[in-house]
Amino acid sequence: MRPRDFGDTGVKVSEIGFGGWSIGEPQWGNPPLEDSITAIEAALDASVTFFDTAQEYGYGKSEEVFGDVLGGREGVFVATKTGKYWEGGKFRTDYSPQYIVASAEGSLRRLKTDRIDLYQLHNPGPAVSARPETWEALTKLQQQGKIRFYGSSVETMAEVQAAIDNGCAAVQLMVHMADVRKLPLLRAAAEAGLAVIGRTPMAWGALSGKYKPGFTLPEGDFRSPGRWAHKTFSTYVERAQQLRFLEGPKQTLGQAAIRYVLAQKGLSVVIPGAKNAEQVAQNVAAEGELTEEQLARIAELQAQW
């Protein structure tokens, strides 16, 4: 696995990481925890060193599984997020300084570590990002030695600028070839020396090659009709059909999607999710490059969208 600089931190990480959103997560169909464990172990065997999760994922179960497999292990870089969580069966958000500091203790316990490598705000929005006390809370945790670096998972340029202005080591954002609107955020962060973590490289699975228009999903799936992501996911599935020229004997559409993200200048690591060891194997096999002709044809389609 090829290493890349994690921004200006002096740390190197594997260019393909592991995203832990699906672990214990009803929105992803509650993958068996045994499969999640073997997936993480397969990633380790493939020399993956960057692992990303969040307090919200799987009602905290994702962090717990990471802790069981990765806790105390040398040579890995574990990132998690704060600000979103589940309590009493209800989804909640809290970006107060008090919650940011207090919730770190829960993450440390679940991750079975005495220091979190990267502690990120979980899509805080521009208003939260503009508050000095938000960043003061993260600085406090860093001074206490409970976190190594801090960052933010972002959606807007205002959030990127706030991250740059307030000592963030990294930003995390959506990067995939079905929607290029976030690429200016990537470039701005990278130019400022921040590490850039590319999430959802397969556009929530739309670019995996598994789905065609008219797809069906379980009712509880966040991409199913009536759920928050359905309209956007359907658009991505339609665009994926135009990208099937990338499929071939030596490349799946999902692997092409990962290679597209890896081709973006300034990217530090891409974090595809995986429900099992087989998906991990497919992801790590995506190391490599798209041809100039393929990239040009992708750009032509993106211009039409």
Protein Blocks (a to p, Z undefined) as FASTA:
>chain_A
ZZddehjnopacdfbdcdfklgopaknopaafklmmmmmmmmmmnopabdcddfklgnhm
mmmmmmmmmgopahiacdddehiaceehiacddfbfklmmmmmmmmmmmnopabdfbacd
ehkbjmlmmpmklmmmmmmmmmnopafbdcdddfbfklmmmmmmnopabdcddddfkbck
lmmmmmmmmmnopacddehklgnolmnopacehiacdfklmkbghiaklmmmmmmmmmmm
mmmmmgcfkbcfklmmmmmmmmpghiabdcdddfbfklmmmmmmmgccddfklmmmmmmm
mmmZZ
